[in-house]
Amino acid sequence: MILAAAEFDKPEIAYGTLSPLLIVFGAALVGVLVEAFAPRERRYVAQVGLSMLGLLAALVAVVLVGLDLTTHNDGSSRGSIEAMGAVAVDGPSIFLWGTLLVFSLISLLLFAERQLEGGITAFAGQAAALPGTEAEREASAQGVEHSEVFPLMLFAVGGMMLFASANDLLTMFVALEVFSLPLYLLCGLARRRRLISQEAAMKYFLLGSFSSAFFLYGIALVYGFAGSFQLAEIDTAVSATVGGDSLLLIGMALLAVGLLFKVSAAPFHAWTPDVYQGAPTAVTAFMAACTKVAAFGALLRVFYVSLGGVRWEWEPMMWIVAALTMAVGSVIAITQTDIKRMLAYSSIAHAGFLITGFVGARQGLEIAGTEISSLQAVLFYLVAYGFTTIGAFAVITVVRDAGGETTHLARWAGLGKESPVLAGVFAFFLLALAGIPLTSGFTGKWAVFTSAWAGGAWPLVLVAVLMSVVAAFFYVRVIVVMFFSDPVGDGPAVAVPSVMTTATITIGAAMTLLLGVMPQPMLELARTAGEFIR
């Protein structure tokens, strides 16, 4: 008996459309080869050049792909589903890709900074050496550098881009692991204060593993309900269901746990202050901006595209999470005496503000002429927050003492007298985080509060305004310490950075001011991105 030959459909991959992802991952792989074959003394220059070239090329590819997107639904959405349904290359994806690449380019300058540590980077010379051992001292004396941080960063960037654009839950989980694993490693590679850095990496790894397990279990339950990993097919199954299904509801809750962990939302925020404090400050800046962009991109896509039909089931949960997150971040930040931990709790509070805009659940170009959609507001807020927070952490890298960076609040007393310009720039970043007018923070909060109010979430907006007032206290407290307090001992010292850190601070301050004074171009770009496609 001869069986008929089965017809084989070969997969079609639009390499041009997916080129931004391919370029970043390709550059990361080449970086691994550089580590394997290039002489040690040449690796730093090669890795920095390769990473910069790869990110710039990917950014150019994003622009070209964005200009060539096809429109759907009378222009309300743009793009296509690629890689056999695994990746959605639509307007929001292009916006998020571009944002991630710009933030990564700025963060790369902090990674590459050498002048602050006397000619070497801020990363450990030999990660495998135990802190305080002879091997560590020898590596430090010889000026050994870990140039592997650059391909690790590129892998993280590629994973974040894929995470924000994944069109099925399995691809989303793979992307989650691709960008999480490099971050776990990067957090433990600080040259100074190795123990606290390794503690941060271990805490992040353990808690991140738990959150990934919750996320994967949620995927399994949602698949059991819908019979598919594709977001659009899950939406179809949800729309055909009358009443709540236990598999769907439990799976949805577990998916939310995994995603809310990544955005540092309460009560899944416990890792954030420890990791932000212990990780190298360049890595903290990169995580604070880029991880939020990727995680909120995935959160919006999962709940708007696949679970929009059960909005009334998940919206009350998000109301509670948003209010709790804003309260925890704003109130506990008041008690902090470490600048990096304070900014970590600030990051938690800002996650709550973003979720406030998210629960408005209003998207689409049909309301763009008169109101701001939730998607537009969240996208703008992510851009505004990213530039400000990277700039703020860049300032922290140059305030130092004999032991390196000094982040205790008392050590910043008198910084306004020691370096008025640097203290003034940091004060400007803090005022932007507080949401003072003429800064990007004010425009961002106005956008998310407006969209949430229009979506009927006015009680949550009132809570957000109250927590913004509370948060202003600890921002102003730092400004008072810098300008109106006498220094302790010799006072803070400000190291002279290279052009890389200077450029990072300058770009952060310029964009914070520009997005506060002239927000319309960025709001229009976010509006043009349109809806998520299915």
C-alpha positions in Angstrom: 0.0 0.0 0.0 1.5 3.4 -1.0 0.5 6.4 0.9 -0.2 9.6 -0.9 2.6 12.2 -0.4 1.5 14.9 2.0 1.7 18.4 0.6 4.3 20.4 2.5 3.8 24.1 2.9 7.1 25.8 3.5 7.0 28.7 6.0 7.2 32.2 4.5 9.4 34.6 6.4 9.3 38.3 5.4 13.0 39.0 6.2 12.7 42.6 5.3 9.8 43.3 7.6 11.5 41.4 10.5 14.9 43.0 9.7 15.1 45.1 12.9 14.9 42.0 15.0 17.3 40.1 12.8 19.9 42.9 12.8 19.9 43.1 16.7 20.2 39.3 17.2 22.8 39.1 14.4 24.9 41.8 16.0 24.6 39.9 19.3 25.8 36.7 17.7 28.7 38.5 16.1 29.6 39.9 19.5 29.9 36.4 20.9 32.3 35.5 18.1 34.3 38.6 18.9 34.6 37.4 22.5 35.8 34.0 21.3 38.4 35.1 18.7 39.4 38.7 19.2 42.5 39.6 21.4 41.4 40.8 24.8 42.9 44.3 24.3 40.8 44.9 21.2 37.5 43.5 22.4 36.2 46.7 24.1 36.6 48.9 21.0 35.2 46.1 18.7 32.2 45.4 21.0 31.3 49.1 21.4 31.5 49.8 17.7 29.6 46.6 16.8 26.8 47.3 19.3 26.5 51.0 18.2 26.5 50.0 14.5 23.9 47.2 15.1 21.5 49.4 17.1 21.8 52.2 14.6 21.2 49.9 11.7 18.2 48.3 13.4 16.8 51.8 14.1 17.1 52.7 10.4 15.4 49.4 9.5 12.5 50.3 11.9 12.0 53.6 10.1 12.0 51.9 6.7 9.6 49.2 7.8 7.3 51.7 9.5 7.0 53.8 6.3 6.0 50.7 4.3 3.2 49.3 6.6 -0.1 48.6 4.9 -3.2 50.1 6.4 -6.4 48.3 7.6 -9.9 49.2 8.8 -9.9 52.6 7.1 -6.5 53.6 8.5 -7.3 52.7 12.1 -4.6 50.1 12.1 -1.4 49.4 10.1 0.9 46.5 9.6 0.9 42.7 9.2 1.3 39.4 11.0 4.6 37.8 10.1 6.6 34.6 10.9 3.6 32.3 10.5 1.5 34.3 13.0 4.3 34.6 15.6 5.1 38.3 15.3 2.8 41.3 14.8 4.6 44.1 12.9 2.1 46.9 13.4 2.1 50.5 14.3 2.5 50.0 18.1 5.2 47.5 17.5 7.2 49.9 15.3 6.7 52.7 17.9 7.9 50.4 20.7 10.8 49.1 18.6 12.0 52.6 17.9 11.7 53.6 21.5 13.6 50.6 22.7 16.4 51.1 20.2 16.8 54.8 21.1 16.9 54.1 24.8 19.4 51.3 24.2 21.7 53.5 22.2 21.7 56.1 25.1 22.2 53.3 27.6 25.1 51.9 25.6 27.0 55.1 26.2 26.7 54.5 29.9 27.8 50.9 29.5 30.9 52.0 27.5 31.9 54.8 30.0 35.6 54.3 31.1 36.8 57.6 32.5 34.8 57.4 35.8 36.6 54.2 36.9 40.1 55.3 35.8 40.2 53.9 32.3 38.1 50.7 32.8 34.3 50.1 32.7 32.1 49.8 35.7 31.7 46.0 35.2 33.6 43.4 37.1 36.9 42.2 35.7 36.3 38.5 36.5 32.7 37.6 37.3 33.6 34.1 38.4 36.0 35.3 41.1 34.6 35.5 44.6 34.4 39.0 46.1 37.5 39.8 48.2 39.6 36.9 46.8 43.1 37.1 45.4 41.7 36.3 41.9 39.4 39.4 42.0 42.3 41.7 43.2 44.5 40.4 40.5 41.9 41.0 37.8 41.3 44.5 39.1 45.0 45.3 39.2 45.5 44.1 35.7 42.5 46.2 34.5 40.6 43.2 33.1 37.2 44.1 31.6 34.1 42.1 30.9 33.3 43.1 27.4 30.7 40.3 27.2 28.3 42.8 28.7 27.7 44.3 25.2 26.4 41.1 23.4 24.4 40.4 26.6 22.8 43.8 26.2 22.1 43.2 22.6 20.4 39.9 23.3 18.3 41.6 26.0 17.3 44.4 23.5 16.3 41.8 20.9 14.3 39.9 23.4 12.5 43.0 24.5 11.6 43.9 20.9 10.2 40.4 20.3 8.3 40.5 23.6 6.6 43.7 22.7 5.5 42.4 19.3 4.8 38.8 19.9 1.5 37.7 18.5 1.2 34.4 20.3 1.8 33.5 23.9 4.5 30.9 23.3 6.6 33.3 21.3 6.0 35.9 24.1 7.3 33.4 26.7 10.4 32.7 24.7 11.1 36.4 24.3 10.6 36.9 28.0 13.3 34.4 28.8 15.6 35.8 26.0 15.7 39.3 27.6 15.4 38.2 31.2 18.5 35.9 31.4 21.0 38.5 30.2 19.6 41.0 32.7 20.1 38.5 35.5 23.7 38.2 34.6 24.2 42.0 34.0 22.8 42.8 37.5 25.6 40.8 39.1 28.6 42.3 37.3 29.3 45.5 39.3 33.0 46.2 39.7 32.5 47.7 43.1 30.3 46.4 45.9 30.3 43.0 44.4 28.3 41.3 47.2 25.3 43.6 47.0 25.4 43.3 43.2 25.4 39.5 43.3 22.7 39.6 45.9 20.6 41.7 43.5 21.2 39.3 40.7 20.2 36.3 42.8 17.0 37.9 44.0 16.1 39.0 40.5 16.8 35.5 39.2 14.8 33.7 41.8 11.8 35.9 41.8 11.9 36.2 38.0 11.9 32.4 37.7 8.8 32.3 39.8 7.1 34.9 37.7 8.0 33.1 34.5 6.5 29.9 35.9 3.3 31.7 36.7 3.3 33.2 33.2 3.9 29.8 31.6 1.2 28.1 33.7 -1.2 30.9 32.6 -0.3 30.2 29.0 -1.2 26.5 29.5 -4.6 27.3 31.0 -5.5 29.8 28.4 -4.5 27.3 25.7 -6.7 24.7 27.4 -9.6 27.2 27.1 -9.0 28.5 23.6 -7.1 25.6 21.9 -4.6 28.1 20.5 -1.7 30.3 21.4 -2.6 33.0 18.8 -3.9 36.2 20.4 -6.6 36.7 17.7 -7.9 33.1 18.1 -8.0 33.5 21.9 -10.1 36.6 21.3 -12.4 34.6 19.1 -12.8 31.9 21.7 -13.4 34.6 24.4 -16.0 36.3 22.3 -17.9 33.0 21.8 -18.0 32.3 25.6 -21.1 33.2 27.6 -20.1 33.9 31.2 -16.8 33.4 32.9 -14.8 30.2 32.3 -12.6 29.0 35.2 -9.7 28.0 32.9 -9.8 31.4 31.2 -10.1 33.4 34.4 -7.3 31.6 36.3 -5.1 31.6 33.2 -5.7 35.3 32.7 -4.8 36.0 36.4 -1.5 34.0 36.1 -0.6 35.8 32.8 -1.2 39.1 34.6 1.2 38.0 37.5 4.0 37.4 35.0 3.5 40.6 33.2 2.9 42.8 36.2 6.1 41.5 37.8 8.1 42.9 34.8 6.5 46.3 35.1 7.2 46.4 38.9 3.6 46.6 39.9 2.5 45.9 43.5 2.3 43.4 45.0 4.9 41.9 42.6 7.4 44.8 43.2 9.6 43.4 45.9 12.6 42.8 43.7 12.8 46.3 42.3 14.5 48.3 45.1 17.1 45.7 45.8 17.9 45.1 42.1 18.0 48.8 41.2 20.3 49.5 44.2 22.7 46.5 43.7 23.0 46.4 39.9 25.6 48.6 38.1 24.0 52.0 37.6 24.3 51.7 33.8 22.3 48.4 33.9 19.8 50.0 36.3 19.2 52.8 33.8 18.8 50.4 30.9 16.4 48.2 32.9 14.3 51.1 34.3 13.6 52.4 30.8 13.7 49.5 28.4 12.1 46.7 30.5 9.1 49.0 31.3 8.6 49.7 27.6 8.8 46.1 26.6 6.6 44.8 29.5 3.9 47.4 29.0 3.9 46.7 25.2 3.2 43.1 26.0 0.7 43.9 28.7 -1.3 46.1 26.3 -1.2 43.6 23.5 -2.3 40.6 25.6 -5.2 42.4 27.3 -6.4 44.6 24.4 -6.1 42.0 21.6 -6.8 38.6 23.2 -8.7 39.5 26.4 -10.7 42.5 25.4 -13.9 40.5 25.3 -13.6 39.9 29.1 -12.7 43.4 30.0 -15.2 43.6 32.8 -13.5 40.5 34.3 -10.0 41.9 34.4 -10.6 45.6 34.8 -11.5 45.5 38.5 -8.3 43.6 39.2 -6.3 46.3 37.4 -8.0 49.0 39.3 -6.8 47.5 42.5 -3.3 46.8 41.2 -3.0 50.4 39.9 -4.1 52.0 43.2 -1.9 49.7 45.3 1.1 50.2 43.1 0.8 54.0 43.2 0.3 54.0 47.0 3.2 51.6 47.7 5.6 53.4 45.4 4.8 56.9 46.6 4.5 56.2 50.4 7.5 53.9 50.9 9.7 56.2 48.8 9.4 58.8 51.5 11.3 56.6 53.9 14.2 55.9 51.6 17.7 57.3 52.3 19.4 55.8 49.2 18.9 57.7 45.9 18.8 54.5 43.8 16.2 52.9 46.1 14.2 56.1 46.1 14.2 56.0 42.3 13.2 52.4 42.4 10.1 53.1 44.4 9.5 56.1 42.1 9.6 53.6 39.2 6.9 51.5 41.0 4.7 54.6 41.4 5.1 55.4 37.7 4.0 51.9 36.9 0.8 52.6 38.8 0.3 55.8 36.8 0.8 53.9 33.5 -1.7 51.2 34.6 -4.2 54.0 35.4 -4.0 55.0 31.7 -4.2 51.3 30.6 -7.5 50.6 32.4 -9.2 53.3 30.4 -9.1 50.7 27.7 -9.9 53.2 24.9 -8.0 52.8 21.7 -8.5 53.7 18.1 -8.1 56.6 15.7 -11.8 57.4 15.8 -11.4 59.4 19.1 -8.0 60.9 18.4 -9.4 64.1 17.1 -11.1 65.0 20.4 -9.6 62.8 23.0 -6.4 60.9 23.8 -6.7 57.1 23.6 -5.2 54.8 26.3 -2.7 53.4 23.9 -1.6 56.8 22.7 -1.3 58.0 26.3 0.7 55.0 27.6 3.1 55.1 24.6 3.8 58.8 25.2 4.3 58.3 28.9 6.8 55.5 28.3 8.9 57.7 26.0 8.8 60.6 28.5 9.6 58.5 31.5 12.4 56.7 29.7 14.4 59.7 28.8 14.0 61.2 32.3 15.0 58.1 34.2 18.1 57.3 32.1 19.3 60.9 32.5 18.7 60.7 36.3 20.7 57.5 36.7 23.4 58.9 34.5 23.8 61.8 37.0 24.1 59.3 39.8 27.2 57.7 38.1 29.2 60.9 38.5 28.5 61.7 42.1 31.3 59.7 43.9 33.5 59.3 46.9 36.6 57.1 47.5 34.5 54.0 47.3 32.9 54.8 44.0 29.4 56.0 43.5 27.8 57.5 46.6 24.1 57.1 46.7 23.2 57.8 50.3 21.1 60.9 50.5 23.2 62.5 53.3 26.3 62.3 51.0 24.4 64.5 48.4 24.1 67.4 50.9 25.8 70.5 49.4 25.9 69.2 45.9 24.4 72.4 44.7 27.5 74.3 45.9 30.0 71.7 44.6 28.4 71.5 41.1 25.5 73.8 40.6 24.9 72.7 37.0 24.8 69.0 37.8 22.6 69.5 40.8 20.3 71.7 38.7 20.0 69.1 36.0 19.2 66.4 38.6 16.7 68.7 40.2 15.1 69.1 36.8 14.8 65.4 36.3 13.2 65.0 39.8 10.7 67.8 39.0 9.8 66.0 35.7 9.3 62.7 37.6 7.0 64.7 40.0 5.0 66.0 37.1 5.7 69.7 37.3 4.5 71.8 34.3 6.8 72.4 31.3 8.4 69.0 31.8 7.6 65.7 30.0 6.4 64.2 33.3 3.5 66.7 33.4 2.4 66.0 29.8 2.7 62.3 30.4 0.5 62.3 33.5 -2.0 64.6 31.8 -2.3 62.2 28.9 -2.8 59.0 31.0 -5.2 60.8 33.5 -7.2 62.2 30.6 -7.6 58.9 28.9 -8.5 57.1 32.2 -11.1 59.8 33.0 -12.6 59.5 29.6 -12.7 55.7 30.1 -14.7 56.1 33.3 -11.9 55.5 35.7 -12.2 58.9 37.5 -11.9 57.4 41.0 -8.5 56.0 40.0 -7.5 59.3 38.6 -8.3 61.0 41.9 -6.1 58.4 43.7 -3.4 59.1 41.1 -3.5 62.8 41.7 -3.3 62.4 45.4 -0.3 60.0 45.1 1.4 62.5 42.8 1.2 65.1 45.6 2.6 62.6 48.0 5.4 61.7 45.6 6.3 65.3 45.1 7.5 65.4 48.8 10.4 63.0 48.4 11.5 64.6 45.1 11.6 68.0 46.7 13.3 66.6 49.7 16.3 65.6 47.6 16.4 69.1 46.0 16.4 70.7 49.5 19.3 68.4 50.6 21.3 69.3 47.5 20.9 73.1 47.6 20.0 74.0 51.2 21.9 71.5 53.4 25.5 71.7 54.6 27.7 68.9 53.4 28.7 66.1 55.7 32.5 66.0 56.1 34.3 66.8 52.8 31.0 66.8 50.9 30.2 65.1 47.6 32.7 64.9 44.8 31.7 65.1 41.2 33.9 63.2 38.8 34.5 64.5 35.3 32.9 62.0 32.9 33.7 61.3 29.3 31.7 62.7 26.4 29.5 59.5 26.6 28.0 60.1 30.0 27.8 63.8 29.3 25.9 63.1 26.1 23.5 60.8 28.0 22.7 63.5 30.6 22.4 66.1 27.9 20.0 64.1 25.7 17.9 63.1 28.7 17.5 66.7 29.9 16.9 68.0 26.4 14.2 65.5 25.6 12.6 66.0 29.1 12.3 69.7 28.3 11.2 69.2 24.7 8.5 66.7 25.5 7.2 69.1 28.1 7.2 72.3 26.0 6.4 70.7 22.6 4.7 67.3 23.2 2.5 67.4 20.1 4.9 65.8 17.6 5.4 62.7 19.9 1.7 62.6 20.7 0.9 62.7 17.0 3.5 59.9 16.3 1.8 57.8 19.0 -1.6 58.5 17.5 -0.4 57.6 14.0 0.7 54.2 15.3 -2.9 53.3 15.4 -4.4 50.1 16.9 -3.0 46.7 17.5 -3.7 44.4 14.6 -5.2 40.9 15.0 
